[in-house]
């Protein structure tokens, strides 16, 4: 390996300014895409149309970047836009033929991702289609997700352990009489890797295990918080709803059906590493060909999961850079006004977590960031600028 190649190997983390710039550029695009999608969430709007608008915006914006780079830079959608409503937990990004529409008072979970040169920024946000403050159990479940996300932001930092985060977010959800949804993992992000080996469990249980891990400087994480007013044990109701897949790069198999080979070749060409939606494939052949690919584990499906009817589910996901000067949350969107029925004002443990700073203290002691009221009327997730305000 030449010196140049070695240098390139070393620089693919946040110690390289160029890498930080690519993460932040991807974040800026996905934050704007999220804003666009929220503005489209109106009663009677078709879900598939909104998903397409989100993906198209990301493709257009990334398409304008690095046009004159010496070598081709891959860029675009890192996770297809999903709109999962009410008790639907995740991954709902329907095919073009689907007629599902949004309704007044729907709780819409928006999930999307963008990458530039494989450096990924993901975001998820929950929006209730109504005017005025969100109240009652809808406010509880949203405040639970938001406060858990704020606590996680303060605990995902060098020297801390993934187990600490798992325990803390469950305590936050319980304070709002909600549950953290099982089976959701927060992952380390690396170049072209959306689900790195270092992970944080949402809930500890015998079926799902991850290795103990300590966070380190210059790492990047996608922090994924899903809360529910129900049991937090979602079910797959209909495999036909699954439309998002990712190529399992470590698996190989000689496909028997012509339709499968056709579709697999298209996937390898268009979506070699990032998750994609079946909408983006030649649709008639897609359904048929995808089945054999999934059966032989060439593709990893992202199933559409559901809590029980009547349950409400909220989702907040953000990307955080563990910079030498502290944690930098690069993806977010302000929440609607919340008026939860539960309060964490008398919960000393949660208030102590929220009082932790997100910036690394200089010697001589910098100021601490003030703990916010996670359940206050303005349960504000921090935007990029407020991070910088934290000392």
N, C-alpha and C positions, 0 to 999 in steps of 0.2 A: 504494500500500500504506500502510495506517495505521501510526502509531507502534507500536500494540499488536501488529500483525501482524509488523512488523520485529523487535520485541523477541522475539516468539515464534520467528521464524526463527533468531535468534542463539542462543537458549537450548537448542537441541536437541542439545547435546553435554554432556560431563561437567562443563562449567563451571556447569551448572544443578543445584542440589541435588535438585530434583524428578526430573530424569532419572536421577541416580545412585540415588535411592531406588527408582525403577521397575526399573532393572537389578538391584538387589540383591534386591528383592521377587521378581522372576521367578527369580533364582538360588536363592533360599531354597526356592521351590516345586519347582523342577526337581531340586534336591539331595534333597529329601524324596521326590519321585517316584522318583528313582533308588534310594533306600534301599528303598522299597516293592518295586520291581521285583526288586532283588537278593534280597529275602526270599522272593519267589515262585519263584525259580529253583531248582527241585528236580527230581530224576529223575521222568520221566513227566508233568511239567506241560506243558500245551499252549502252544506259543509264542504263538499268536494271542490266547489268553486273557490272557497276561501283558502283551502289547502293549496290549490294550484297557484293562487295569487302569491301566497307566501313563498313557495318554491321558486316561482318565476322571478320574484323580486331579488331573491338571493342569487339566482343565476345571472340576472342582468347586472347587478352591482359587482359581483366578483368578476364577471366577464370584462369589466372595464379596467381591471387592475393588472399590473405587471404585463401589459400587452407587449412591451418591448424588451422583456427579459431575454437574456441570451439563450437560456434553455427553457423549454416549456414548463410552466408552473401549473400543476393541477390545482383547481379551485372550484368551489361551488357548494352544493347542498351536502352537509355532513350528516344531517338527519332530516328525513322528509317531514313537512309540516303536518301535525296531527291536531285534531280537535275532538277531544273526548268529553262527552256531556254528562253531567249529573253523576249517576252511579257507575258510568263507564270510567274505568281507571286510566287507561292509556292506549296509545298506538292506533287510534281510530283515524285512518286516512283513506277514505273509501275509493272505490273504482269510479270511473266517469259515469257509469250507469246508475249509481246510487242516488236515490232521491231524498236522503235525510236532510232535514232543515233545522235551523235553530228556532227556539221559541222564547218568548218573554219569560224572564226569571230562570232561564237555563244557567247552570254553573258550567262554564266552558274552560277546559284545561287545554292550553295551547303549548305545544312542544315542538321545538325546531332546532336546527343546527347549521352552521356554516363553517367552511374551512378555506384556508389559503395556504397552498403548499403543504397540505396535510396537517396544519396547525388549527385545531378545532375549537370553536366557541359554541356552546350549547346553552339553551335557555328554555325554561318552562314557566308559565304564568297562568293564574286562574282569574277569570273575569266573569262576573255575574251580569247577565243582560237585564239591567234595570237602571232606573235613575234613582238618585238618593243613596243614603248609606245602606250597606249590607247589614242585616240584623239577624238575630236568632242563631239557629244551628249553622246556617250558611256562614255567618260571621265567625262562629266558634272554629269551624273546621279550617277556614282561611287564615284566621289569626294563629291557629296551632301550627299550620305549615309555615307561615311567615316567621313566627317566633323561633320555631325549630331551625329554620334556615339561618336566622341571625345568630343563634347559639352555635350552630355548626361552623359558620364563618369564623367564629372566635376560637373554636377548638381545633380546626384543621390548620395547624401551624407547626413549624419545625419543632421536634422534640415531643409532640403529643402523639397519642396512639389512636388507631381507628376504633378500638373498643370503647374509648371514652365518648366518642361522638355517638355511637349506637345507643349507649345507655342514656345520654343526655337528651337526645331527640325524643326518646320514648317517654321520658319524664315530662317534657314540655307538652306532648300530645295529651298525656293523662291529665294535666292541669286544666285542659280545656274539655275534658270528658270526651276525648277523641282517641283514635288509635293511629299509630304509624302503620302504613300498609306493608304487609310482608312481601318479601321477594324482590324488593327494589334495592338495587345496588348503586352506590356512588363509586365512580371509578377514577383512577389516575388517567389523564390524557397524555398521549405522546404523539409524535408525528405519525399521521395516518393510523393511529390506534385510538378508537373511541372507548374501548373497554380494557384498559390496562390491568395488569395483574394485581397491583395494589388496589384494594377496594374497601368500602365501608358498608357493612350490613345495615339495613334499616331496622330489622328485628332479629334478635338471636333466636334461632330455633334449630332442632336437630337436622332438618332437611337441607338448610342452607348454611354453609360454613365458608369463611374466608380466613386466610392466614393473618395472624397478628402482624401489624405493620406500623412503623413509625413514619410520620410525615417528615420530609426533608426539604431544605431550601432548594429553590429553582424547580420544584415540581409544580404540575398543573393538575387540578382536580375538577371534575364535574360533580357538584353536590346536588343530590336528587332526593327531594323530600315529598312524600305523598301521604296525606292524612285522610282519615275517613270517620264519618259519624257512625259507621257500622262496625263490623268485626275486624276489618283490616285483613281479611283472608279472601282475596279475589279469586274468581273462577273463570275458566275459559268456557264460554257458552256455545260458541259456533266457530269452528276452524275456518269457515269460509270468509269470516270477517278479517282474517289475517291478510294484510297486503304489504307489510314491510318485512324485508329480509336483508340479511348480510351474508356475503360470501365467507364461508368458513375456509380460510386460506390454507389450513393445515390438512384438509381432507381431499382425497381424490377417489374417483370411481368412474368406470366406463359406462356412461348412460346408454340404455337400450333403445329408448324411444327417440325418433327423429325430432319430435317437437321439443323434447327435453334438451337434446344436444343443441338445437337451434337457439333455445332461450338461454342456455348456459353459456354459450359462446357470446351472446349479446351482453349478458351480465358481466362476463370477464372483461369484455371490451369497454363497457360503459361504467360499470360499478365494481372495479376489482377489489376495493377494500371497504368503502363506506356503505352504510345501510341505504336502501333504495325502496321505492314503492313500485308495486306491480303496475301502477298506472303508466309508468315510464317505459314499459316494455310493449312489444307488439301484442296487443291485448288478447286476441282470440287464441293465440298459441300459448299465452302466458299461463293461464290457469292449468292447462293440461301438463305443460312441461315443468311447472314449479313443483308439482306433487312428487314426481320422481326425484327431483333435486333435493327436496326436503327429506324424503324418506331415506335417502342415502347420505344425509348429513352434509351435503355440499353447501347447503344454505342454512343459516340460523334464522328461524322465524321470530318475529316480535309479535306475540299474540295479543289480541284485544281482550282485556280482562274486565270483569264486572264485579262490583259489590252487589248487594241485594237491592231490588227496586225500592226507592224511597231513601236509600242512603245517599249522602253527599260526599264527594271526594274532591279534595283540593291538591294542587300540584305546584310546587315551586322548585325550579332547578336553576343553578347558576354555575358559572365557570370562575374559578379563583386561581390566580397566579401567586405562588408562595415566593415572593420577591425578597431579596436581602433586607429591604427596609420594612417588610411586613406583608400582610395579605392584601391582594388587590382583586376585588370582585369586579369582573369586567362585563358581566351580563346581568341585566335586571330591568324591571319596569315598575313604576309606582303602583301600589294597590289602590283600589277604591277605598272610600271611607268605610271603616268597620265599626260596628257596635256590638261586640260579642256579649253573650249572657254570662260568660265566665271571666274571672279576673285572675291575673297572676301577681297582683300587687303584694299579696302576703306570702309569696313563695320566695324565700330568701335565696335558695339555691339557683333558681332560674335568673333572678335579678343579679346575682353575683356573676353568672356567666355573661349576661348582657352587658355588664359593666366592664368586661375585659376589653382592652384595646385591640385594634386590628393592625396597628403599626408596631414595629420593633422599637423598644425604648432605647434612646441613646443613653450613655452613662451620664449620671447626673439627674436622671429621672425626667422623662417627658410627661406631659399631661395625659391622663387617662381619658378615653372616650367615654362620654356619659352613657349610661345604660338607658335605652329607650323603653317606653312602655310598649311591649310587644302587642298588647291588646288595646292600645289607646285608639281614640277615634281616628287618628291618622296612623295606621300601622305601616310606616313607610319602610320599604326595603331601601337600603342605601343605593344611591346611584353612584356612578363612577366618581363624581366630584366629591361626594361626602366622605368617601374613603380617604381622600387626600386631606380632608379637614381633620380627620382623626389623627391625633398625635401619637 
